[in-house]
Every structure is written in C-alpha cells, then in structure tokens.
Amino acid sequence: MQIIALLCNGEFRYSELEKGLPKISPRMLSKELKDLEINELVERKVYASLPVKVTYKLADYRYTLVPLINELTNWGKAHREIIIQENKRKHNRV
C-alpha cells in the first residue's frame, strides 16, 4: 500500500522509492515492485543509458486508486492517535 501511495505522486527511480519508504528493506522493496509489476499495477521502464536508468510508475488506469488511497490516508491521520493509544495499551498488558 505504501509503494502504491508513493507512486500516486508520479514516476520514481528505485533509489527515490528507497528514500521515500525508509521502513522497508531493499530486498522487500524489490520483491514488492516485482509483484506489483506482475499484477500490472506498476509499470517498470528501463532506459538505454549508461548507467542504466530504471523508473517505476502506476499503470495508467491504476490512477483510479488515488481517491481510495487518499481516503485511507485521511482516515489513518484522523484516527492515528487512537490507534497509537490502543497499541500502547495492548503492549502494557503483556
């Protein structure tokens, strides 16, 4: 979800995705990008340059996801404090 949310903002190189998603390991990012590409959610473009440039973007019709992702983001922001407090309460019980 985080990768798709970031790609809603445009086209990114792998290193830019890494910087934008600091909590995901490089191995997991590569795996998720491959899965998204296989499922035709993300397009990968390789440029014939030296060094090779590779970019990722949402497939054109996948931009219909943008309003849904925005709503999920807004919901998360609105309920963030409640979620954090609930997690703290759960961890204190253990």
C-alpha positions in Angstrom: 0.0 0.0 0.0 2.8 2.4 0.8 4.5 1.8 -2.5 1.3 2.5 -4.4 0.6 5.6 -2.3 4.0 7.0 -3.1 3.7 6.2 -6.8 0.4 8.1 -6.9 2.7 11.2 -6.8 4.4 10.2 -10.1 7.3 8.3 -11.6 10.3 7.3 -9.3 13.6 5.7 -9.6 14.4 2.8 -7.3 16.7 5.0 -5.1 13.9 7.6 -4.7 11.5 4.9 -3.6 14.0 3.7 -1.1 14.3 7.2 0.4 10.5 7.7 0.4 10.0 4.3 2.1 12.7 4.2 4.8 11.0 1.4 6.8 11.1 -1.1 4.0 14.2 -3.2 3.3 15.8 -3.1 -0.2 15.0 -6.8 -0.6 11.4 -6.3 0.3 11.0 -3.3 -1.9 12.4 -5.2 -4.9 10.1 -8.1 -4.2 7.0 -5.9 -3.8 7.8 -3.9 -7.0 8.1 -7.2 -8.9 4.8 -8.4 -7.6 3.1 -5.1 -8.4 4.6 -5.3 -11.9 3.4 -8.9 -12.4 -0.1 -7.8 -11.3 0.0 -4.9 -13.7 -0.4 -2.2 -11.0 3.1 -0.8 -11.7 5.0 -0.2 -14.9 8.8 -0.5 -15.0 10.7 1.4 -17.6 14.3 0.7 -18.5 16.2 3.5 -20.3 19.0 2.6 -22.7 21.6 4.8 -21.0 24.8 4.5 -19.0 24.4 3.9 -16.2 21.1 2.2 -16.8 18.1 4.2 -15.6 15.0 2.3 -14.3 11.8 4.1 -13.3 8.5 2.9 -11.8 5.1 4.4 -12.1 1.5 3.4 -11.6 -0.1 1.8 -14.7 -2.4 4.4 -16.3 -5.7 3.0 -15.3 -4.5 2.3 -11.8 -4.7 6.0 -11.0 -8.3 5.2 -10.2 -6.9 4.0 -6.9 -5.8 7.6 -6.0 -9.1 8.7 -4.4 -9.3 5.4 -2.4 -5.7 5.8 -1.2 -6.4 9.5 -0.2 -9.4 8.4 1.8 -7.4 5.7 3.6 -4.6 8.2 4.3 -7.1 10.7 5.7 -8.7 8.0 7.8 -5.3 7.0 9.2 -4.4 10.6 10.0 -7.8 11.2 11.7 -7.5 8.0 13.8 -3.7 7.9 14.3 -3.8 8.9 18.0 -6.5 6.4 18.8 -4.5 3.6 17.1 -1.3 4.6 18.9 -3.0 4.6 22.3 -4.6 1.3 21.6 -1.3 -0.3 20.7 0.4 1.1 23.8 -2.5 -0.3 25.9 -2.1 -3.7 24.3 1.7 -3.8 24.9 1.3 -2.8 28.6 -1.0 -5.8 29.2 1.6 -8.3 28.0 
